């Protein structure tokens, strides 16, 4: 039972990271990014390219894949979404769908669709605490990564001047740009941060299962659930959202069998939409039009 | 500037000419095309039904839905259950799938559209994954991974078993749906929908109930897409879960973006473009020298290239030509008229 709970917790950590990516883009860039799944998979495969295919030393792997992913984020803004500035919201969402399709094609063309095993920095092992409560090393790594990302995000948005500028730009881009905030760079930073968080989630998930485009893409899409529970725009709200989804998925799989893994998060989304569409932590929508 | 009356006469003449050309094209196609090619056109016509339905929701009202593939699956599995398990006649199954499509659209749209438009994308995404899961489970239990095989469709005593018969049926259905969408566009509903899309605040202040109008568009479009799923199932006489992916849903969105959002003629053109592109690409690749490495590589990865092409076209059209092929056509026509005077 405790093992199960611990499993739910490590799963929640991964969901929190994916949810963070959804919320950050929705909040900073104002985009509901339906390409999150494809981009998360792309990030994980880029990491795998550095780590497994090229077998580079680990510091190079980490820095290289981070730089590549950040560059992709920047390119996404400059090439696509900057050109769509001022278009209605639904056009942006449709553009993310187009992006998702194109990225999936590119990834499948480059890396194929079969599952792979990634090179590990340390061998994966089962860690046991006290009487029979166990988890894997990489489960704990994912938990650590989530804590790190959320602590960093909190500090960044609360105390750093760039973080405060980002919040200002998210609140009102026109006023912020009048006040001397380089809104484009804020958006680039938003993409880079979101893609990085998503990629970290994908990598941790792949270390706990296996790396397949379908698997990590589906994870990225399901990450919409914790974001929605948290209200789509609240970074703090993602944490309880992720716990809820992690628990639902773990116990759903336990009681109703493996395939439930694919739908537990989506059922959470439907229930949230039915009961409290603005989420548990979302701002009340003032403009109800 | 010319006077109004001359403009009207020219307009009527142009419209009649357009209709004549369309009628000639419809009659000519079965004569010049071989059966296989005619079947491709029929597939495009079935897709055009879905694209017309999307025009209602995305083109007129400005809502994004990712549920197209799930609704197609709904119609197709409805056909499988109705025809194979219950052995119902074709028309009954068709009516049933329209009804079920509307009900599912209502269930998915109702919670989402209370809030704001963007939530429909979320709800339909959830609908997609849940419905596909359910159908997958059902298929595995009922027949296994090969899927369902459907009997030949028949209306009354008339069986629809040749390419030409299917073509005629689908031409009639597409024309009727086109008419419906065009009439709706000009009606009170169409005006309200487009006002909601362009200035929601103004629509609300006119006393238009936004959730009700949005929901009406989504329910109607769900019913039509489900119906087209049933046509697809009977036409291919096979239903299996692998064909209903999220990428398929994106393909339908590509149709209306490429065709031109809000234009029903554009939706049909976009559907033809998206459906006919892969076989044409395939033919073009076959023209390459067969020993070329490139040709083999292209042929093997045609599916991936399709994903890339559709995705890129969606983004490119959104950026450069938000009014799509229809806008391009209008612009060309305007140029010609200007040149004539």
Boltz contact constraints between the chains, C-beta under 6 A:
constraints:
  - contact:
      token1: [A, 32]
      token2: [B, 118]
      max_distance: 6.0
  - contact:
      token1: [A, 80]
      token2: [B, 315]
      max_distance: 6.0
  - contact:
      token1: [A, 83]
      token2: [B, 319]
      max_distance: 6.0
  - contact:
      token1: [A, 90]
      token2: [B, 62]
      max_distance: 6.0
  - contact:
      token1: [A, 90]
      token2: [B, 64]
      max_distance: 6.0
  - contact:
      token1: [A, 91]
      token2: [B, 318]
      max_distance: 6.0
  - contact:
      token1: [A, 93]
      token2: [B, 64]
      max_distance: 6.0
  - contact:
      token1: [A, 93]
      token2: [B, 121]
      max_distance: 6.0
  - contact:
      token1: [A, 94]
      token2: [B, 64]
      max_distance: 6.0
  - contact:
      token1: [A, 94]
      token2: [B, 253]
      max_distance: 6.0
  - contact:
      token1: [A, 95]
      token2: [B, 315]
      max_distance: 6.0
  - contact:
      token1: [A, 95]
      token2: [B, 318]
      max_distance: 6.0
  - contact:
      token1: [A, 97]
      token2: [B, 250]
      max_distance: 6.0
  - contact:
      token1: [A, 97]
      token2: [B, 253]
      max_distance: 6.0
  - contact:
      token1: [A, 98]
      token2: [B, 311]
      max_distance: 6.0
  - contact:
      token1: [A, 98]
      token2: [B, 314]
      max_distance: 6.0
  - contact:
      token1: [A, 98]
      token2: [B, 315]
      max_distance: 6.0
  - contact:
      token1: [A, 101]
      token2: [B, 247]
      max_distance: 6.0
  - contact:
      token1: [A, 101]
      token2: [B, 250]
      max_distance: 6.0
  - contact:
      token1: [A, 101]
      token2: [B, 307]
      max_distance: 6.0
  - contact:
      token1: [A, 101]
      token2: [B, 310]
      max_distance: 6.0
  - contact:
      token1: [A, 101]
      token2: [B, 311]
      max_distance: 6.0
  - contact:
      token1: [A, 102]
      token2: [B, 308]
      max_distance: 6.0
  - contact:
      token1: [A, 102]
      token2: [B, 311]
      max_distance: 6.0
  - contact:
      token1: [A, 102]
      token2: [B, 312]
      max_distance: 6.0
  - contact:
      token1: [A, 104]
      token2: [B, 307]
      max_distance: 6.0
  - contact:
      token1: [A, 105]
      token2: [B, 304]
      max_distance: 6.0
  - contact:
      token1: [A, 105]
      token2: [B, 307]
      max_distance: 6.0
  - contact:
      token1: [A, 105]
      token2: [B, 308]
      max_distance: 6.0
  - contact:
      token1: [A, 108]
      token2: [B, 304]
      max_distance: 6.0
  - contact:
      token1: [A, 109]
      token2: [B, 301]
      max_distance: 6.0
  - contact:
      token1: [A, 109]
      token2: [B, 304]
      max_distance: 6.0
  - contact:
      token1: [A, 262]
      token2: [B, 133]
      max_distance: 6.0
  - contact:
      token1: [A, 263]
      token2: [B, 129]
      max_distance: 6.0
  - contact:
      token1: [A, 263]
      token2: [B, 130]
      max_distance: 6.0
  - contact:
      token1: [A, 263]
      token2: [B, 133]
      max_distance: 6.0
  - contact:
      token1: [A, 266]
      token2: [B, 126]
      max_distance: 6.0
  - contact:
      token1: [A, 266]
      token2: [B, 129]
      max_distance: 6.0
  - contact:
      token1: [A, 266]
      token2: [B, 130]
      max_distance: 6.0
  - contact:
      token1: [A, 269]
      token2: [B, 126]
      max_distance: 6.0
  - contact:
      token1: [A, 270]
      token2: [B, 126]
      max_distance: 6.0
  - contact:
      token1: [A, 273]
      token2: [B, 111]
      max_distance: 6.0
  - contact:
      token1: [A, 273]
      token2: [B, 112]
      max_distance: 6.0
  - contact:
      token1: [A, 273]
      token2: [B, 123]
      max_distance: 6.0
  - contact:
      token1: [A, 274]
      token2: [B, 111]
      max_distance: 6.0
  - contact:
      token1: [A, 277]
      token2: [B, 115]
      max_distance: 6.0
  - contact:
      token1: [A, 277]
      token2: [B, 119]
      max_distance: 6.0
  - contact:
      token1: [A, 289]
      token2: [B, 200]
      max_distance: 6.0
  - contact:
      token1: [A, 289]
      token2: [B, 201]
      max_distance: 6.0
  - contact:
      token1: [A, 289]
      token2: [B, 204]
      max_distance: 6.0
